[in-house]
């Protein structure tokens, strides 16, 4: 790679708020000599957010385990650093070598959330890599994207040379092989990756089927990177299963990561032991869309508490049922605050979204939480869900009041009981049964928020509502087409950066962005698509049948539920095909 003088970077570090974001050299980071292929991996947000991302860590470890390949990392410089880099003409550099990202062979960027999109444009600009793939020359890296938002690559297809659609572990090794075999030259390399299953090249490949690893690997990972400054999740993480069988109709992850593949319980315990030994962490998170659904979760928790008595084990996604909560008694995690997500206030609306949680489940879970010693219960809801009425919103208020009543009845210190109600705006996502319907517009969402603000009792209940404008932007991008790229680029040129950061979000820049393509944020967000028409993302085959999604949409409108396919008859979503099947340790 070309070089940047270390002193020029060091002089910038003296002038920024948090220099540790750019230093690298963390425990677990990899430095190699003489690698034939140089890769940079990025999460398009600031270091302390990006280092917590598991996808980058998994692919970093996988790529660095291959001889001749060196994967490094780069995150989005905070505005203070970006300004200095532009002033002193220091290009975006990787953390490991402090060499320019532009000189890498491959640059992979994970797309986890639409509100990080302007950050990858900022990174490309700082790197000196043309924003549009069509403007890149032979000296530029092949820039690719992956992650759940690549499920609809169209809004950002102009900016990437190719996309990995699906599980990165299934595709990345083949990409490395193909690129190394193709030798130098962007065009030859791009041609070489075109035939790999799960690779989408805008304008070149036809329909692409999501790549899936049939089972999660059992061998312990290489040492993960221990951040050099406080990260959002400062603990080790082990993914205990991928996929979810619950079938919530609003959830992209629940649809995109099908089928369920559980990691073997003994492998989970070995991984935890290896991570604890390699990093010194005293907390581990067992991650999954619904961690307590792992069929051997009791054995995992019992074994971990026996092997690592001082280790704090956290289960980040608890189901709304007392049995899930009881599992916390097998861990040494703090129980002062427990989070539950009923998502919708009324039984009718929970049936619409297929969140199979009854009022009784909610009350029993609340009772269990307060009996276990919690003083604070956090309740998550969405507003703007399809078919929602004011009666459904009243249900949110009723559940909050129930939580307070139960807390006062059973908590050890009734006076200290707190109920925190968090309300976000529903954003429809591609590849879900709700992909056809538009989201609520600003006026409707404001009216609903106002109702909750007015009617929610205040004593011991705290209501917080997410800002509407970032959700509208997310909605405008999520189901966009190729033309949306023009809006994203124009918003970035108008100053949009770090859109997921409340204090940085600039709605005016986004309005300017969408007006550049003759539209508006709201017009795009509320758009609905005919059930029998084409969708911009139809060329991405998620493996879940479009017919199944349409049936689910119709059942939602009728308020009918579809049972969990782990316990009930398979409703034929079409993902399982003999080669790829649900994998559970205990049935
Ligand atoms: S094919 Fe059936 S069993 Fe497999 S994930 Fe879909 S609904 Fe579940």
Boltz pocket constraint, residues with backbone or C-beta under 6 A from the ligand:
constraints:
  - pocket:
      binder: B
      contacts: [[A, 245], [A, 258], [A, 259], [A, 260], [A, 565], [A, 566], [A, 570], [A, 571], [A, 572], [A, 573], [A, 574], [A, 575], [A, 576], [A, 582]]
      max_distance: 6.0
